[in-house]
Amino acid sequence: MRQLLAESLVLAALGGILGILVAQSLLKVVIATGPASLVRSQTISTGFAALLFTAAVVLFAAALSGVAPAWRGVLSAEIGNSLRAAGRTLQRARIALGPRWCWRR
C-alpha cells in the first residue's frame, strides 16, 4: 500500500512541477505577444498563491489516485485470504466426518 501511495505522490509531484513550468513559459509568451492595450500585462506573474494551490491539488490528486488502487488491493487480499481459510476449514470438516457430513445439521 505504501508503494502505491509513494508512486502516485511522485507522479503527481512531477505533473505539478511540469504544469508550473508550462504555465510560466506560456505566461511569458502571452505577455510578449499580447496586445499593447492589455492593462498591466508586465505585472502578471505566478505567485505564491498559485504555487500553494498547485501543491494542494497535487496532494489531493496523489491521495485520490493512490488510495483507491491500494485500498482495492488490500480488500481483495483480505477477501482472498478469508475465502482460502474458509475453504480449508470446510474441507477438514468434510474429511473428519467422512460421508456423513451431508446428513449432519
C-alpha distances in whole Angstrom, upper triangle without the diagonal:
4,5,5,6,9,10,11,12,14,16,17,18,20,21,22,24,26,27,29,31,32,33,35,36,37,39,41,42,43,45,47,48,48,51,54,54,50,50,49,47,47,45,42,39,35,35,33,32,31,28,27,27,25,22,22,21,19,17,17,16,13,12,13,12,8,8,10,9,5,8,10,8,8,11,12,12,13,16,17,17,19,21,22,23,25,27,27,29,31,32,33,35,37,38,39,41,43,44,45,41,42,45,43,42
4,5,5,6,9,10,10,12,14,15,16,18,20,21,22,24,25,27,28,30,31,33,35,36,37,39,40,41,43,45,46,47,50,52,52,49,49,47,45,45,43,40,37,33,33,30,30,29,26,25,25,23,20,20,20,17,15,16,16,12,11,14,13,9,9,12,11,8,11,13,12,11,15,16,15,17,20,20,20,23,25,25,26,28,30,31,32,34,35,36,38,40,41,42,44,46,48,48,45,45,48,47,45
4,5,5,6,9,10,11,12,14,15,17,18,20,21,22,24,26,27,28,30,32,33,34,36,38,39,40,42,44,45,45,49,51,52,48,48,47,44,44,43,40,36,33,33,30,30,29,26,25,25,23,21,21,20,17,16,17,16,12,12,14,12,9,11,13,11,9,12,14,12,13,16,17,16,18,21,21,21,24,26,26,27,30,31,31,33,35,36,37,39,41,42,43,45,46,48,49,45,46,49,48,47
4,5,5,6,9,10,11,12,14,15,16,18,20,21,22,24,26,27,28,30,32,33,34,36,37,38,40,42,43,43,47,49,50,46,46,45,43,43,41,38,35,31,31,29,29,27,25,24,24,21,19,19,18,15,14,15,13,10,10,11,9,6,8,9,8,6,10,11,10,11,14,15,15,17,20,20,21,23,25,25,27,29,30,31,33,35,36,37,39,41,42,43,45,46,48,49,45,45,49,47,46
4,5,5,6,9,10,10,12,14,15,16,18,20,21,22,24,25,26,28,30,31,32,35,36,37,38,40,41,42,45,47,48,44,44,43,40,40,39,36,32,29,29,26,26,25,22,21,21,19,16,16,15,13,11,12,11,7,7,9,8,5,6,10,9,7,10,13,12,13,16,17,17,19,21,22,23,25,27,28,29,31,32,34,35,37,38,39,41,43,44,45,47,49,50,51,47,48,51,49,47
4,6,5,6,9,10,10,12,14,15,16,18,20,21,23,24,25,27,29,30,31,33,35,36,37,39,40,41,45,46,47,43,44,42,40,39,38,35,31,28,28,25,25,24,21,21,21,18,16,16,16,13,11,13,12,9,10,12,11,8,10,13,12,11,14,16,15,16,19,20,20,22,24,25,25,28,30,30,31,34,35,36,38,40,41,42,44,45,46,48,50,51,53,53,50,50,53,52,50
4,5,5,6,9,10,11,12,14,15,17,18,20,21,22,24,26,27,28,30,32,33,34,36,38,39,40,43,45,46,42,43,41,39,39,37,34,31,27,28,26,26,24,22,21,21,18,16,17,16,13,12,14,12,9,11,12,10,8,11,13,11,11,14,16,15,16,19,20,20,22,25,25,26,28,30,30,32,34,35,36,38,40,41,42,44,46,46,48,50,51,53,54,50,50,54,52,51
4,5,5,6,8,10,10,12,14,15,16,18,20,21,22,24,26,26,28,30,31,32,34,36,37,37,41,43,43,40,40,39,37,37,35,32,29,25,26,24,24,22,19,19,18,16,14,14,13,10,9,11,8,5,7,9,6,5,9,11,10,10,13,15,15,17,19,20,21,23,25,25,26,29,30,31,33,35,36,37,39,40,41,43,45,46,47,49,51,52,53,54,50,51,54,52,51
4,6,5,6,9,10,10,12,14,15,16,18,20,21,22,24,25,27,29,30,31,33,35,36,36,40,42,42,38,39,37,35,35,33,30,27,23,23,21,21,19,17,16,16,13,11,12,11,8,7,9,8,5,7,10,9,8,11,13,13,13,16,18,18,19,21,23,23,25,27,28,29,31,33,34,35,37,38,39,41,43,44,45,47,49,50,51,53,55,56,57,53,53,56,55,53
4,5,5,6,9,10,11,12,14,15,17,18,20,21,23,24,26,27,29,30,32,33,35,35,39,41,42,38,39,37,34,34,32,30,26,23,23,21,22,20,17,17,17,14,12,14,14,10,10,13,11,8,11,13,12,10,14,16,16,15,18,20,20,21,24,25,25,27,29,30,31,33,35,35,37,39,40,41,43,45,46,47,49,51,52,53,55,56,58,59,55,55,59,57,56
4,5,5,6,9,10,11,12,14,15,16,18,20,21,22,24,26,27,28,30,32,33,33,37,39,40,37,37,36,33,33,32,29,26,22,23,22,22,20,17,18,17,14,13,14,13,9,11,12,10,8,11,12,10,10,14,15,15,15,18,20,19,21,24,25,25,28,29,30,31,33,35,35,37,39,40,41,43,45,46,48,50,51,52,54,56,56,58,58,55,55,58,57,56
4,5,5,6,9,10,10,12,14,15,16,18,20,21,22,24,26,26,28,30,31,31,35,37,38,34,35,33,31,31,29,26,23,19,20,19,19,16,14,14,14,10,10,11,9,6,7,9,7,6,9,10,9,10,13,15,15,16,18,20,20,22,24,25,26,28,30,31,32,34,36,37,38,40,41,43,45,46,47,49,51,52,53,55,57,58,59,60,56,56,59,58,56
4,5,5,6,8,10,11,12,14,15,17,18,20,21,23,24,25,27,29,30,31,34,36,37,33,34,32,29,29,27,24,21,18,18,17,17,15,12,13,13,10,8,11,10,6,8,11,10,8,11,13,12,13,16,18,18,19,21,23,23,25,27,28,29,31,33,34,35,37,38,39,41,43,44,45,47,49,50,51,53,55,56,57,59,60,62,62,59,59,62,61,59
4,5,5,6,8,10,11,12,14,15,17,18,20,21,23,24,26,27,29,29,33,35,36,33,33,32,29,28,27,24,21,18,19,18,19,16,14,15,15,12,11,14,13,9,12,14,12,11,14,16,14,15,18,20,20,20,23,25,25,26,29,30,30,33,34,35,36,38,40,40,42,44,45,46,49,50,51,53,55,56,57,59,61,61,63,64,60,60,63,62,61
4,6,5,6,9,10,10,12,14,15,16,18,20,21,22,24,26,27,27,31,33,34,30,31,30,27,27,26,23,20,17,18,18,18,15,13,15,14,10,11,13,11,8,11,13,10,10,14,15,13,14,18,19,19,20,23,24,25,27,29,29,31,33,34,35,37,39,40,41,43,45,45,47,49,50,51,53,55,56,57,59,61,62,63,64,60,60,63,62,60
4,5,5,6,9,10,10,12,14,15,16,19,20,21,22,24,26,26,29,31,32,28,29,27,25,25,23,20,17,14,15,14,14,11,9,11,10,7,7,10,8,6,9,11,10,10,14,15,14,16,19,20,21,22,24,26,26,28,30,31,32,34,36,37,38,40,42,43,44,46,47,49,51,52,53,55,57,58,59,61,63,64,65,65,62,62,65,64,62
4,5,5,6,9,10,11,12,14,15,17,19,20,21,23,24,25,29,31,32,28,29,27,24,23,22,19,16,13,14,14,15,12,10,12,12,9,9,13,12,9,12,15,14,13,17,18,17,18,21,23,24,24,27,28,29,30,33,34,35,37,39,39,41,43,44,45,47,49,50,51,53,55,56,57,59,60,61,63,65,66,67,68,64,65,68,66,65
4,5,5,6,9,10,11,12,14,16,17,18,20,21,22,24,27,29,31,27,28,26,24,23,23,20,17,14,16,17,17,14,12,15,15,11,12,15,14,11,15,17,15,15,19,19,18,19,23,24,24,25,28,29,30,32,34,35,35,38,39,40,41,44,45,46,48,50,50,52,54,55,56,58,60,61,62,64,66,67,68,69,65,65,68,67,65
4,5,5,6,9,10,10,12,14,15,16,18,20,21,21,25,27,28,24,25,24,21,21,21,17,15,12,14,15,15,11,10,13,12,9,11,13,11,10,14,15,14,15,18,19,18,20,23,24,24,26,28,29,30,32,34,35,36,38,40,40,42,44,45,46,48,50,51,53,54,56,57,59,60,62,63,65,66,67,68,69,65,65,68,67,65
4,5,5,6,9,10,10,12,14,15,16,18,20,20,24,26,26,23,24,22,19,19,18,15,11,8,11,12,12,9,8,11,11,8,10,13,12,11,15,16,16,17,20,21,20,22,25,26,27,28,30,32,33,34,36,37,38,40,42,43,44,46,48,49,51,52,54,55,57,58,59,61,63,64,65,67,69,70,71,72,68,68,71,70,68
4,5,5,6,9,10,11,13,14,16,17,18,20,23,25,26,23,24,22,19,18,18,15,12,10,13,14,15,12,11,15,15,12,13,17,16,14,18,20,18,19,22,23,23,24,27,29,29,30,33,34,34,36,38,39,40,42,44,45,46,48,50,51,52,54,55,57,59,60,61,63,65,66,67,69,71,72,73,73,70,70,73,72,70
4,5,5,6,8,10,11,12,14,15,16,17,21,23,25,22,23,22,18,18,18,15,13,11,14,16,17,13,13,16,16,13,15,18,16,15,19,20,19,20,23,24,23,25,28,29,29,31,33,34,35,37,39,39,41,43,44,45,47,49,50,51,53,55,55,57,59,60,61,63,65,66,67,69,71,72,73,73,70,70,73,72,70
4,5,5,6,9,10,10,12,14,15,16,19,21,22,19,20,18,15,16,15,12,10,8,12,14,14,10,11,14,13,11,14,17,15,15,19,20,19,20,23,24,23,25,28,29,30,32,34,35,36,38,40,41,42,44,45,46,48,50,51,52,54,56,57,58,60,62,63,65,66,67,69,71,72,73,74,75,71,71,74,73,71
4,6,5,6,9,10,11,12,14,15,19,20,21,18,19,17,14,13,13,10,8,7,10,13,14,11,11,15,15,13,15,18,17,17,21,22,21,23,26,26,26,28,31,32,33,34,36,38,39,40,42,43,45,46,48,49,51,52,54,55,57,58,59,61,63,64,65,67,69,70,71,73,75,76,77,77,74,74,77,76,74
4,5,5,6,9,10,11,12,14,18,19,21,18,20,18,15,14,15,13,11,11,14,17,18,15,15,18,18,16,19,21,20,20,23,25,23,25,28,28,28,29,33,34,34,36,38,39,40,42,44,45,46,48,49,50,52,54,55,56,58,60,61,62,64,65,66,68,70,71,72,74,76,77,78,79,75,75,78,77,75
4,5,5,6,9,10,10,11,15,17,19,16,18,17,13,14,15,12,11,11,15,18,18,15,16,19,18,16,19,22,20,20,24,25,23,25,28,28,28,30,33,33,34,36,38,39,40,42,44,45,46,48,49,50,52,54,55,56,58,60,61,63,64,66,67,69,70,71,73,75,76,77,78,79,75,74,78,77,75
4,5,5,6,9,10,10,14,15,17,13,15,13,10,10,11,8,7,8,12,15,16,13,14,18,17,16,19,21,20,21,24,25,24,26,29,29,29,31,34,35,36,37,39,41,42,44,45,46,48,50,51,52,54,56,57,58,60,62,63,64,66,67,69,70,72,73,75,76,78,79,80,80,77,76,79,78,76
4,5,5,6,9,10,13,14,17,14,15,14,10,9,11,9,9,11,14,17,18,16,17,20,20,19,22,24,23,23,27,28,27,29,32,32,32,34,37,38,39,40,42,43,44,46,48,49,50,52,54,55,56,58,60,61,63,64,65,67,69,70,71,73,75,76,77,79,81,81,82,83,79,79,82,81,79
4,5,5,6,8,12,14,16,14,16,15,11,12,14,12,12,14,17,21,21,18,20,23,22,21,24,26,25,25,29,30,28,30,33,33,33,35,38,38,39,41,43,44,45,47,49,50,51,53,54,55,57,59,60,61,63,65,66,67,69,70,71,74,75,76,77,80,81,82,82,83,80,79,82,82,80
4,6,5,5,9,11,13,10,13,13,9,10,12,10,11,13,17,20,20,17,19,23,22,20,24,26,24,25,29,29,28,30,33,33,33,35,38,38,39,41,43,44,45,48,49,50,52,54,55,56,58,59,60,62,64,65,66,68,70,71,72,74,76,77,78,80,81,82,83,84,80,79,82,82,79
4,6,5,8,9,11,9,11,10,6,7,9,8,10,13,16,19,20,18,20,23,22,22,25,27,26,27,30,31,30,32,35,35,35,37,40,41,42,44,45,47,48,50,51,52,54,56,57,58,60,62,63,64,66,68,69,70,72,73,75,77,78,79,81,83,84,85,86,86,83,82,85,84,82
4,6,9,10,13,11,13,13,9,9,12,12,13,16,19,22,23,21,22,26,25,24,27,30,29,29,33,34,33,34,37,38,37,39,42,43,44,46,48,49,50,52,53,54,56,58,59,60,62,64,65,66,68,70,70,72,74,75,76,78,80,81,82,84,86,87,87,88,85,84,87,86,84
4,7,9,12,11,14,14,11,12,15,14,15,18,21,25,25,23,24,28,27,26,29,31,30,30,34,34,33,35,38,38,38,40,43,43,44,46,48,49,50,52,54,55,56,58,59,60,62,64,65,66,68,70,71,72,74,75,76,79,80,81,83,85,86,87,87,88,84,84,87,86,84
4,7,8,7,10,11,8,10,13,12,14,17,20,24,24,21,24,27,26,25,29,30,29,30,33,34,33,35,38,38,38,40,43,43,44,46,48,49,50,52,54,55,56,58,59,60,63,64,65,67,69,70,71,73,75,75,77,79,80,81,83,85,86,87,87,88,84,84,87,86,84
4,5,6,9,11,9,12,14,14,17,20,23,26,26,24,27,30,28,28,32,33,32,33,37,37,36,38,41,41,41,44,46,46,48,50,51,52,54,56,57,58,60,62,62,64,66,67,68,70,72,73,74,76,78,79,80,82,84,84,86,88,89,90,90,91,87,87,90,89,87
4,5,8,10,8,10,13,14,17,21,23,27,27,25,28,31,30,30,33,35,34,35,38,39,38,41,43,43,43,46,48,49,50,52,54,55,56,58,59,60,62,64,65,66,68,70,71,72,74,76,77,79,80,81,83,85,86,87,89,91,92,93,93,94,90,90,92,92,89
4,6,9,9,12,14,14,18,21,23,27,26,25,28,30,29,30,33,34,33,35,38,38,38,41,43,43,43,46,48,48,50,52,53,54,56,58,59,60,62,64,65,66,68,70,71,72,74,75,76,79,80,81,83,85,86,87,89,91,92,93,93,94,90,89,92,91,89
4,6,6,9,11,11,14,17,20,23,23,21,24,27,26,26,29,30,30,31,34,35,34,37,39,39,40,42,44,45,47,48,50,51,53,54,55,57,59,60,61,63,65,66,67,69,71,72,73,75,77,78,79,81,82,83,85,87,88,89,90,90,86,86,89,87,85
4,6,9,9,10,14,17,18,22,21,21,24,26,25,26,29,30,30,32,34,35,35,37,39,39,40,43,45,45,47,49,50,51,53,55,56,57,59,61,62,63,65,66,68,69,71,72,74,76,77,78,80,82,83,84,86,87,89,90,90,91,87,86,89,88,85
4,5,6,7,11,14,16,19,19,19,21,23,23,24,27,28,28,30,33,33,34,36,38,38,39,41,43,44,46,48,49,51,52,54,55,57,58,60,61,62,64,65,67,69,70,71,73,75,76,77,79,81,82,83,85,87,88,89,90,90,86,86,89,87,85
4,5,6,9,13,15,18,18,17,20,22,22,22,25,27,27,28,31,32,32,34,36,37,37,39,42,43,44,46,47,49,50,52,53,55,56,58,59,60,62,64,65,66,68,69,71,73,74,75,77,79,80,81,83,85,86,87,88,88,84,84,87,86,83
4,6,8,12,14,17,18,17,19,22,22,23,25,27,27,28,31,32,32,34,37,37,38,40,42,43,45,46,48,49,51,52,54,55,57,58,60,61,63,64,66,67,69,70,71,73,75,76,77,79,81,82,84,85,87,88,89,89,85,85,88,87,85
4,6,10,11,14,15,15,17,19,20,20,23,25,25,26,29,30,30,32,35,35,36,38,40,41,43,44,46,48,49,50,52,54,55,56,58,59,61,62,64,65,67,68,70,71,73,74,76,77,79,80,82,83,85,86,87,87,84,83,86,85,82
4,7,9,13,13,12,14,17,17,17,20,22,22,23,26,27,27,29,31,32,33,35,37,38,40,41,42,44,46,47,48,50,52,53,54,56,57,59,60,62,63,65,66,68,69,71,72,74,76,77,78,80,81,83,84,84,80,80,83,81,79
4,6,10,11,9,11,14,14,14,17,19,19,20,23,24,25,26,29,29,30,32,34,36,37,38,40,42,43,44,46,47,49,50,52,53,55,56,58,59,61,62,64,65,67,68,70,71,73,74,76,77,79,80,81,81,78,77,80,79,77
4,7,8,6,7,11,11,11,13,15,16,17,19,21,21,22,25,26,26,28,30,32,34,34,36,38,39,40,42,44,45,46,48,50,51,53,54,56,57,59,60,62,63,65,66,68,69,71,72,74,75,76,77,78,74,74,77,75,73
4,5,5,7,9,10,11,13,15,16,17,19,20,21,23,25,26,27,28,30,32,34,35,36,38,39,40,42,44,45,46,48,50,51,52,54,56,57,58,60,62,63,65,66,68,69,71,72,73,75,76,78,78,74,74,77,75,73
4,5,5,6,9,10,10,12,14,15,16,18,20,21,23,24,25,27,28,30,32,32,34,36,37,38,40,42,43,44,46,48,49,50,52,53,54,56,58,59,60,62,64,65,67,68,70,71,73,74,75,76,72,72,75,73,71
4,5,5,6,9,10,11,12,14,15,17,18,20,21,22,24,25,27,29,31,31,32,35,36,37,39,41,42,43,45,46,47,49,51,52,53,55,57,58,59,61,63,64,65,67,69,70,71,73,74,74,70,70,73,71,69
4,5,5,6,9,10,11,12,14,15,16,18,20,21,22,24,26,27,29,30,31,33,35,36,37,39,41,42,43,45,46,48,49,51,52,54,55,57,58,60,61,63,64,66,67,69,70,72,73,73,69,69,72,70,68
4,5,5,6,9,10,10,12,14,15,16,18,20,21,22,24,26,28,28,30,32,33,34,36,38,39,40,42,43,44,46,48,49,50,52,54,55,56,58,60,61,63,64,66,67,69,70,71,72,68,68,71,69,67
4,5,5,6,9,10,11,12,14,15,17,18,20,21,22,25,27,27,28,30,32,32,34,36,37,38,40,42,43,44,46,48,49,50,52,53,55,56,58,59,61,62,64,65,67,68,70,70,66,66,69,67,65
4,5,5,6,9,10,11,12,14,15,16,18,20,21,23,25,26,27,29,31,31,33,35,36,37,39,41,42,43,45,47,48,49,51,52,54,55,57,58,60,61,63,64,66,67,68,68,64,64,67,65,63
4,5,5,6,9,10,10,12,14,15,16,18,20,21,23,24,25,27,29,30,32,33,35,36,38,39,40,42,44,45,46,48,49,51,52,54,55,57,58,60,62,63,64,66,67,67,63,63,66,65,63
4,5,5,6,9,10,10,12,14,15,16,18,20,22,22,24,26,27,28,30,32,33,34,36,37,38,40,42,43,44,46,48,49,50,52,54,55,56,58,60,61,63,64,65,65,62,62,65,63,61
4,5,5,6,9,10,11,12,14,15,16,18,21,21,22,24,26,26,28,30,31,32,34,36,37,38,40,42,43,44,46,48,49,50,52,53,55,56,58,59,61,62,63,64,60,60,62,61,59
4,6,5,6,8,10,10,12,14,15,17,19,20,21,23,25,25,27,29,30,31,33,35,36,37,39,41,42,43,45,47,48,49,51,53,54,55,57,58,60,61,62,62,59,58,61,60,58
4,5,5,6,9,10,10,12,14,16,17,18,20,22,23,24,26,27,29,30,32,33,34,36,38,39,40,42,44,45,47,48,49,51,53,54,56,57,59,60,61,61,58,58,61,59,57
4,5,5,6,8,10,10,12,14,16,16,17,20,21,22,24,26,27,28,30,31,32,34,36,37,38,40,42,43,44,46,47,49,50,52,53,55,56,58,59,59,55,56,58,57,55
4,5,5,6,8,10,11,12,15,15,16,18,20,21,22,24,26,27,28,30,31,32,34,36,37,38,40,42,43,44,46,48,49,51,52,54,55,56,57,58,54,54,57,55,53
4,5,5,6,8,10,11,13,14,15,17,19,20,21,23,25,26,27,29,31,32,33,35,36,38,39,41,42,44,45,47,48,50,51,53,54,56,57,57,53,53,56,55,52
4,5,5,6,8,10,12,12,14,16,17,18,20,22,23,24,26,27,28,30,32,33,34,36,38,39,41,42,44,45,47,48,50,51,53,54,55,56,52,52,55,53,52
4,6,5,6,8,11,10,11,14,15,16,18,20,21,22,24,25,26,28,30,31,32,34,36,37,38,40,41,43,44,46,48,49,50,52,53,53,49,50,52,51,49
4,6,6,6,9,10,11,12,15,16,17,19,20,21,23,24,26,27,29,30,32,33,35,37,38,39,41,42,44,45,47,48,50,51,52,52,48,48,51,50,47
4,6,6,7,9,11,12,13,15,16,18,19,21,22,23,25,27,28,29,31,33,34,36,37,38,40,42,43,44,46,48,49,50,51,52,48,48,51,49,48
4,6,6,6,9,10,11,12,14,16,17,19,20,21,23,25,26,27,29,31,32,33,35,37,38,40,41,43,44,45,47,48,49,50,46,46,49,48,46
4,6,5,6,8,10,10,12,14,15,16,18,20,21,22,24,25,27,28,30,31,33,34,36,37,39,40,42,43,45,46,47,48,44,44,47,45,43
4,5,5,6,9,10,11,12,14,15,16,18,20,21,22,24,26,27,28,30,32,33,34,36,38,39,41,42,43,45,46,46,42,42,45,44,42
4,5,5,6,9,10,10,12,14,15,16,18,20,21,22,24,26,27,29,30,31,33,35,36,37,39,41,42,43,44,45,41,41,44,43,41
4,5,5,6,9,10,11,12,14,15,17,18,20,21,23,24,26,27,29,30,32,33,35,36,38,39,41,42,43,44,40,40,44,42,40
4,5,5,6,9,10,11,12,14,15,16,18,20,21,22,24,26,27,29,30,32,33,35,36,38,39,40,42,42,38,38,41,40,38
4,5,5,6,9,10,11,12,14,15,16,18,20,21,22,24,26,27,28,30,32,33,35,36,38,39,39,40,36,36,39,38,36
4,5,5,6,9,10,10,12,14,15,16,18,20,21,23,24,26,27,29,30,32,33,35,36,37,38,39,36,36,39,38,36
4,6,5,6,9,10,11,12,14,15,17,18,20,21,23,24,26,27,29,30,32,33,35,36,38,38,34,35,38,36,35
4,5,5,6,8,10,11,12,14,15,16,18,20,21,22,24,26,27,29,30,32,33,34,35,36,32,32,35,34,32
4,5,5,6,8,10,10,12,14,15,16,18,20,21,22,24,26,27,28,30,32,33,34,34,31,31,34,33,31
4,5,5,6,9,10,11,12,14,15,17,18,20,21,23,24,26,27,29,30,31,33,34,30,31,34,32,31
4,5,5,6,9,10,11,12,14,16,17,18,20,21,23,24,26,27,29,30,32,32,28,29,32,30,29
4,5,5,6,9,10,11,12,14,15,16,18,20,21,22,24,26,27,28,29,30,26,26,29,28,26
4,5,5,6,9,10,11,12,14,15,16,18,20,21,23,24,26,27,28,29,25,26,29,28,27
4,5,5,6,9,10,11,12,14,15,17,19,20,21,23,25,26,27,28,24,25,29,27,26
4,5,5,6,9,10,11,12,14,15,17,18,20,21,23,24,26,26,22,23,26,24,23
4,5,5,6,9,10,11,12,14,15,16,18,20,21,22,23,24,20,21,24,23,22
4,5,5,6,9,10,11,12,14,15,17,18,20,21,23,23,20,21,24,23,23
4,5,5,6,9,10,11,12,14,15,17,19,20,22,22,19,20,23,22,21
4,5,5,6,9,10,11,12,14,15,17,18,20,20,16,17,20,18,18
4,5,5,6,9,10,11,12,14,16,16,18,18,15,16,19,18,18
4,5,5,6,9,10,11,12,14,15,17,18,15,17,20,19,19
4,5,5,6,9,10,11,12,14,16,16,13,15,18,16,16
4,5,5,6,9,10,11,12,14,14,10,12,15,13,14
4,5,5,6,9,10,10,12,13,10,12,16,15,16
4,5,5,6,9,10,13,13,11,14,16,15,16
4,5,5,6,8,11,11,8,11,13,11,13
4,6,5,6,8,8,6,8,11,11,13
4,6,5,8,10,8,11,14,14,16
4,6,9,9,8,12,14,12,15
4,6,6,5,9,10,9,12
4,5,6,9,11,11,14
4,6,7,8,10,14
4,6,5,7,10
4,6,6,8
4,6,8
4,7
4
